Amino acid sequence: MSLKVSKRRPLVSQSEIRNMTLECARVSGVNLAQGVCDLPVPEPVIRGAEEAMRAGANIYTRFDGLARLREAVAAKQRRFSGMEVDPNGQVVVSAGATGAFYSACLALLDEGDEVLVFEPYYGYHIVTMASLGIKPVYATLEPPEWGFSAEDLERAVTAKTRAIILNTPSNPAGKVFTREELALVADFAEAHDLFVFTDEIYEHFVFDGREHVSPATLPGMARRTVTISGLSKVFAITGWRLGYAICDPEWALAIGHFSDLVYVCAPAPLQLGAAKGLEELGPEYYQGVSDDHQLKRDRFCDALRSIGLTPHVPAGAYYTLADVTSLPGKTAKERALYLLEKTGVACVPGSAFYSGPVGETLARFCFAKEMNVLEDAMQRMGRLS
């Protein structure tokens, strides 16, 4: 037979995160590979969704989401970042932050374009672009501060560069970009007339008194920035698939139309559940989420040190990259599988987050677990000492 799959097929495969999740399930281990937050879903969020279902909110929404959720997102953005957002032209609700990013790429980028990406990177950003024929070009952040310079950006830019991606706080490094670093990016984007895509899904997981700054709030950045976030992490509803893009009305219209084409809409009653959570949960909820994860971070990083896996302590998000070169194996994957075999604890090989060999020395652990689960994982890993 002469039937063929598309040329995109080899570009998209099961992510290493999900591969390690399957390996973990095979041995009934503790999964610190997948970024699933074990917070309880806030009661207003559950109640809001149930009330919406019973009230009949079970049909398609308009292409950019229900007005109540768009208004709640705009109000939250104003409260936490100072960003003034028109909910009727600048907010597009989509199927998760990944859906918002995919729709933004479809709307604003073309095959053959290049996008500057900081590594370590989030793999879904890379695969999404590759599937559309968009080329990622990398600027490598160096631990422990994960810093960069204007020269690093200038070395990576070409005549084909159309955008730069920021993930702050970042997965997997937990880097929180400072206002000064974002100003460097802003100057670079203006000099080269680039879009700036920002993935801010971990915006409420920031530690040690640091500040999350939304790049769109910097001078001159509002029109060129597409701010992407969602409710999956902070409300622990990853399976609800609720994310959004915030941007200039011209870009929002195009992004909304592509989101409608690919996803039609995010689930209607779940949109209303999330809206109720945004309306009713105050600053103390978000601070509690941050404080809880800072405590878990500290406990888990101490446990890693005690077994000789030196952690790069994250400033935000809920992952730790650790040096795993003390474990047997030639690659990060071999070392991750050794750890799983010996302790029953799953992590993600650092090679999943790098284009080059740097990742072979690292592994990513997710510490966003109930404390008893995290304690179990730490006790299991103690067998290595």
C-alpha atoms as one frame of an Amber mdcrd trajectory, in Angstrom:
protein
   0.000   0.000   0.000   1.158   3.555  -0.715  -0.684   5.313   2.107   1.503
   7.724   4.075   1.176   9.674   7.266   1.848  13.406   7.226   5.375  14.794
   7.397   4.414  16.187  10.801   3.975  12.721  12.291   7.632  12.163  13.277
   7.659  15.536  15.032   5.003  14.586  17.590   5.398  11.671  19.975   4.555
  10.801  23.564   6.323  13.336  25.775   9.047  12.140  28.123   6.894  13.394
  30.992   4.077  11.034  30.055   6.516   8.239  29.237   7.897   8.374  32.771
   4.356   8.536  34.138   3.595   5.256  32.361   6.840   3.715  33.648   5.883
   4.830  37.150   2.440   3.239  36.885   4.037   0.003  35.732   5.920  -0.334
  39.037   3.172   1.285  41.182   5.613   4.013  42.133   5.350   7.633  43.297
   4.942   9.938  40.303   7.062  13.073  40.647   7.318  13.247  36.857   4.002
  14.759  35.763   3.134  18.296  36.822  -0.196  17.519  38.456  -0.854  19.680
  41.492  -2.401  17.781  44.404  -4.200  20.765  45.914  -7.864  20.201  46.724
 -10.100  21.880  44.166 -11.539  24.993  45.869 -15.143  24.525  46.936 -16.477
  27.589  45.045 -15.009  26.187  41.818 -16.769  22.833  42.253 -19.993  24.474
  43.368 -19.937  26.939  40.492 -19.567  24.212  37.887 -22.328  22.109  39.413
 -24.694  25.069  39.604 -23.924  25.922  35.988 -24.694  22.390  34.807 -27.995
  22.329  36.664 -28.887  25.768  35.324 -28.463  24.529  31.755 -25.081  26.037
  30.815 -24.202  22.968  28.771 -24.074  24.255  25.205 -21.463  25.975  23.034
 -20.163  29.329  24.199 -19.143  32.164  21.933 -15.723  31.755  20.328 -13.767
  33.660  23.011 -15.501  32.186  26.059 -18.306  33.148  28.407 -18.497  36.804
  29.382 -18.488  36.012  33.098 -15.160  34.179  32.896 -13.591  36.807  30.647
 -14.660  39.502  33.111 -13.308  37.504  36.061  -9.970  37.009  34.278  -9.726
  40.719  33.509 -10.509  41.605  37.139  -7.903  39.141  38.419  -5.305  40.507
  36.025  -5.972  44.050  37.214  -5.790  42.998  40.864  -2.574  40.989  40.672
  -0.546  42.595  37.883  -2.035  46.031  37.397  -2.859  45.199  33.782  -5.916
  46.978  32.396  -7.767  44.495  30.177 -10.987  44.824  28.192 -12.848  41.522
  28.738 -14.860  42.081  25.557 -11.936  42.320  23.167  -8.691  41.295  24.793
  -9.431  37.959  26.524  -9.749  34.655  24.649 -10.693  31.561  26.653  -9.335
  28.351  25.130  -8.747  24.679  25.917  -6.003  25.182  28.471  -2.903  27.340
  28.249  -1.579  24.880  25.643  -4.689  25.523  23.543  -4.225  29.267  23.858
  -0.576  28.959  22.799  -1.385  26.731  19.819  -4.103  29.126  18.673  -1.716
  32.080  19.041   0.912  30.319  16.927  -1.685  29.557  14.244  -2.888  33.150
  14.233   0.385  35.060  14.372   3.222  32.914  12.975   3.952  31.290   9.615
   5.821  28.194   8.506   9.516  29.041   8.256   9.418  31.668  11.000  11.884
  31.439  13.876  11.083  31.924  17.565  13.668  32.547  20.269  13.259  30.126
  23.185  15.046  30.070  26.521  16.271  26.634  27.547  15.622  24.648  29.656
  12.262  24.870  27.904   8.781  23.391  28.222   8.541  20.672  25.581   4.982
  21.397  24.488   6.078  24.851  23.296   8.745  23.275  21.087   6.587  20.488
  19.657   3.685  22.862  18.994   5.932  25.092  16.919   7.644  22.198  15.155
   4.278  20.770  14.108   3.549  24.091  12.398   6.923  24.354  10.668   8.161
  27.064  13.021  11.806  26.807  14.049  12.849  27.297  17.692  16.222  28.974
  18.235  17.703  28.570  21.699  19.305  30.832  24.272  20.610  28.714  27.131
  20.098  29.911  30.705  22.969  29.047  33.014  22.402  27.789  36.564  22.273
  28.575  39.389  20.731  31.990  38.607  19.589  31.003  35.105  20.828  34.362
  33.887  21.250  35.764  30.385  22.523  38.909  28.685  21.450  41.121  25.813
  24.357  39.646  23.853  22.868  36.151  24.266  19.677  37.356  22.615  21.450
  39.192  19.819  23.478  36.083  18.946  20.271  34.088  18.455  18.234  36.522
  16.360  18.067  36.295  12.557  16.093  37.918   9.780  13.485  35.153  10.215
  12.902  35.725  13.946   9.303  36.725  14.621   8.810  36.150  18.337  10.332
  35.241  21.679   8.782  32.949  24.314   8.992  33.637  28.026   7.853  31.158
  30.678   7.799  32.894  34.059   7.866  31.317  36.579   9.412  28.673  34.394
   8.956  24.964  33.935  11.335  23.202  34.603  13.891  25.584  36.171  11.524
  27.559  38.396  13.117  30.797  37.181  11.203  33.991  37.958  12.289  36.643
  35.473  13.083  39.916  37.225  11.799  43.278  36.114  15.321  44.149  34.932
  15.566  40.971  32.843  12.152  41.601  31.341  13.273  45.121  30.425  16.152
  43.548  28.463  13.656  41.344  26.632  11.376  44.311  26.000  14.203  46.369
  24.471  15.225  43.397  22.335  11.669  42.774  21.143  11.198  46.424  20.250
  14.545  46.626  18.423  13.679  43.609  16.264   9.877  44.131  16.127   9.005
  40.785  17.729   5.944  39.331  19.366   6.474  38.213  22.951   4.536  35.099
  23.991   4.440  34.707  27.766   3.411  31.520  29.528   2.457  32.627  33.046
   0.569  29.526  34.197   2.637  29.391  37.437   2.160  33.085  38.253   0.831
  32.313  41.759   3.669  29.953  42.672   6.391  32.464  43.602   8.687  32.035
  46.616  10.917  33.932  49.047   9.104  37.229  48.653   9.805  37.497  44.924
   7.472  39.363  42.579   5.812  37.947  39.488   5.874  40.625  36.786   3.645
  40.292  33.729   5.777  41.419  30.753   2.779  43.100  29.118   2.804  45.707
  31.908   6.240  47.047  30.922   6.316  50.289  28.906   5.598  49.729  25.231
   4.903  45.997  25.656   1.094  45.854  25.695   0.576  45.603  21.921   3.348
  43.111  21.135   2.750  40.768  24.116   0.417  37.760  24.149  -0.087  36.823
  27.805  -1.053  33.173  28.268  -2.196  31.588  31.523  -4.972  29.450  32.940
  -6.635  27.895  35.968  -5.252  24.356  35.744  -2.492  24.754  38.313  -3.774
  27.223  40.878  -7.225  25.572  41.116  -5.842  22.011  40.603  -8.156  21.398
  37.626  -5.703  20.244  34.955  -8.358  17.992  33.412 -10.839  20.826  32.954
  -8.727  22.424  30.192  -9.304  26.092  30.939  -6.744  28.592  29.748  -6.735
  31.991  28.138  -4.770  34.491  26.086  -4.759  38.225  26.812  -3.555  40.573
  24.095  -4.290  43.461  21.751  -7.810  43.202  20.252  -6.395  42.723  16.742
  -4.466  39.614  17.772  -7.241  38.415  20.114  -9.764  38.245  17.295  -7.505
  36.064  15.160  -6.490  33.874  18.114 -10.142  33.447  19.061 -11.095  32.373
  15.552  -8.368  29.715  15.462  -9.307  28.529  18.948 -12.883  28.164  17.720
 -11.694  26.222  14.655  -9.597  23.753  16.660 -11.501  23.450  19.958 -14.901
  25.158  19.350 -14.922  26.217  23.002 -13.731  25.295  26.455 -16.377  23.345
  28.479 -19.183  25.795  29.264 -20.123  24.818  32.853 -16.473  24.477  33.825
 -15.855  28.022  32.608 -18.486  29.184  35.087 -16.972  27.116  37.896 -13.608
  28.774  37.313 -15.263  32.189  37.137 -16.876  31.631  40.534 -13.483  30.677
  41.967 -11.902  33.844  40.600 -14.761  35.930  41.979 -14.853  34.460  45.486
 -11.284  33.491  46.362  -9.287  36.351  47.825  -5.556  37.124  48.051  -5.187
  34.874  51.083  -6.001  31.820  48.955  -3.256  32.559  46.439  -0.755  33.404
  49.182  -1.624  30.132  50.896  -0.902  28.215  47.689   2.487  29.914  47.416
   3.388  29.363  51.079   2.390  25.683  50.958   4.576  25.015  47.938   7.526
  26.947  49.329   7.437  24.666  52.377   7.315  21.585  50.141  10.139  22.961
  48.016  12.371  23.415  51.059  11.655  19.964  52.456  12.164  18.249  49.118
  15.374  20.091  48.227  16.797  19.126  51.618  15.949  15.494  50.869  17.680
  15.669  47.485  20.832  17.094  49.056  20.883  14.329  51.649  21.205  11.660
  48.935  23.746  13.508  46.824  21.409  14.871  44.140  22.215  18.581  44.276
  19.070  20.622  43.540  18.818  23.936  41.737  16.416  25.539  44.186  13.520
  27.071  42.226  12.329  30.632  42.759   8.842  29.738  41.534   6.605  27.076
  39.918   6.701  23.625  41.551   9.575  21.744  39.983  13.184  21.179  40.967
  15.967  20.426  38.522  18.631  18.332  40.237  22.097  17.111  39.269  21.799
  13.333  38.859  25.319  12.577  37.649  25.989  10.638  40.859  23.512   7.979
  39.691  24.608   5.110  37.432  24.035   5.580  33.719  25.390   7.460  30.722
  22.273   9.505  29.980  19.630  11.316  31.960  17.065   8.727  30.851  19.194
   5.850  32.133  19.675   7.612  35.456  15.956   8.377  35.783  15.090   4.744
  35.110  17.697   3.611  37.656  16.128   5.878  40.275  12.687   4.503  39.451
  13.904   0.899  39.640  15.704   1.361  42.966  13.242   3.631  44.784   9.940
   3.598  42.899  10.121   7.390  42.432   9.627   8.776  38.915  11.261  11.930
  37.616  11.791  13.354  34.107  15.180  13.171  32.362  16.639  16.640  31.894
  17.172  15.876  28.209  13.436  16.517  27.757  14.077  20.223  28.362  17.243
  20.885  26.341  18.255  20.847  22.690  21.849  19.904  23.543  23.824  17.748
  25.982  23.393  19.912  29.100  20.176  18.128  30.020  21.911  14.757  30.316
  23.202  15.788  33.757  19.793  16.751  35.156  16.365  15.435  36.131  13.154
  17.255  36.971  11.085  16.453  40.049   7.573  17.799  40.742   6.987  18.525
  44.438   3.351  19.674  44.127   2.044  16.660  46.025   0.098  16.061  49.198
   2.583  16.075  52.044   2.123  12.383  52.838   2.866  11.497  49.200   5.934
  13.734  49.190   7.099  12.202  52.480   6.722   8.743  50.944   8.801   9.791
  47.944  11.528  11.290  50.131  11.640   8.179  52.310  11.932   5.947  49.243
  14.741   8.056  47.786  16.537   7.822  51.113  17.375   4.233  50.164  20.078
   5.641  47.904  22.076   7.158  50.782
